[in-house]
Amino acid sequence: MRFPPPTRRRRIVLSIVAALAVPGLAIYASIEPRNDRDWSPDLAQLPVATFDGANVLVRNVRNARYETTDEYTVAYEGRQYDLNRLESVWYVVEPFAKMRGPAHTFVSFGFGNGEYVAISAEIRRERGEHFSALGGLLKRYELTYVVADERDVILLRTNFRHDQVYLYPVRTTLAQRQRLFRAMLERANALREHPEFYNTLTNTCTTNIVHHVNAIAPRKVPFSFKVMFPGYSDELAYDLGLIDTELPFAAARERYHINARAARYATDPAFSDRIRQPL
């Protein structure tokens, strides 16, 4: 039996690969994000924000109570916010791997009188689904903005996932805080009407925060591996002067590490204020 020469064999193999790849790429390109899947109960309802001057009504604010990471009771609530009472912004970093790079990040807003609400860009998991970095590159997950009671999103991470959590005050003006809060809620509204896929490199929790910050900050967040590996993003924010502290970075990281406080004050009615105070 005679075989074609090596050069011809390579051409044949490449032709076969191309013939198989083109339909596969066409099918992949045709996959569209959707909002009508069988979602995990903690991600089933999308937030809806309505603006009336400085008054903001947000429906479907999540307020979950956890027994374990997989056993919880979810309530969705409507809450009113007055932009003129928006006192503070906080940047939250949750490393979730043995190496420092992988992390989840989100933002929390303080309105005084112990009232805080968190906004977190996340994958919108289907029932029984779990995160995979590779899957996040392959149109496996839709992107969602979770708007939640701060106790919900903090305790889930500190007391049940047992991840380390850092809660940093952000240096902002009132106008910047208002614009950031409004922009993140407008983005949440847009995702309700026009769903998008999460992408592990380009459309993540941190890249979305960077986009919002660049829209309001005089000094842009530069392209950096510390955005791609958000376990380092607090260091980048510190270097850019976005963290409101005079402490050296190592001391600030220790000061704003909140796990011990979250464990101690988990059931305290003043939970959000307590986790911001030194033990």
Residue, then its C-alpha position, 0 to 999 in steps of 0.5 A: m500500500r502506497f502513502p502520499p508523500p509527507t507534504r501532501r499528507r499534511r495538506i490532506v490533514l489540514s484540509i480535513v481539520a479545516a472542513l471540521a473546524v468551520p462548521g464548529l466555529a459557525i455553531y459556536a458563533s451562533i450561540e447567543p446569551r439568554n435570560d430564560r434558563d433554569w437558574s440557581p435560586d440565588l441568581a433567579q431574579l434579576p435586579v431592576a432599578t428605577f430612577d426618580g431624581a435622587n431617589v432610586l427604587v431597586r427591586n429584587v435586592r437579594n437577602a439570603r440567609y445561609e445554612t451552608t453554601d448550598e443550603y439557604t433561604v433566598a428573599y428578594e426585596g424592593r429597597q429605596y435609596d437616596l443618592n444624597r445620602l450616599e456616604s461611602v464606597w467600599y472595594v471588596v476582594e475575595p481571593f479564592a485559591k491557594m495562589r494569590g491571583p484568582a479572586h472575586t471583587f465587588v463594590s459596596f455602597g454605604f448610605g448611613n445608619g448602617e445601611y449598605v448594599a453590594i453590587s457584584a458582577e458574577i456568572r449567572r449559574e444554572r441550577g447545579e452549575h459550578f464555575s470553570a475558568l475554561g468554561g468562562l472562555l467558551k460562552r458557558y455562563e451569562l453575566t449578571y449583576v447581583v444587587a444584595d444586602e451586604r450581610d448576604v454577600i459578605l457572610l457567604r464568603t467569610n463564614f461559609r466559603h471560608d475565603q479571605v475577604y478584604l473590605y477597603p474604603v474607596r476615596t471618592t467625592l459625593a458626585q463620583r459615588q452617585r455616578l458609580f452607583r447609578a452606572m452600575l444599576e444602569r448596567a444591571n438594567a441593560l443586562r436584563e434587556h440584553p444579556e451578555f456572556y461572562n468571559t474569563l479574560t474580558n468580561t469579569c467582575t473586575t473588568n466591569i468595575v474598572h470600566h465603571v471606575n474609568a468613567i468617573a475617576p480622573r486617573k484611569v486604571p491602566f492595563s495591568f496583569k493585576v486586573m487579569f489576576p484580581g487577587y492583586s487588584d487591591e494593590l493596584a487600587y492602592d498604588l493609584g490612590l483609590i484606597d482611602t488610607e494613609l497606611p502602608f499597603a501591607a498594614a492596610r491589607e491587614r487592617y481591612h481583612i474582615n474575616a474575624r470580625a465577620a465571624r464575631y458579628a455575624t448575627d449583630p444587627a449592626f453587622s456592617d458597621r461592626i466589620r468596619q471597626p477594629l477588633 
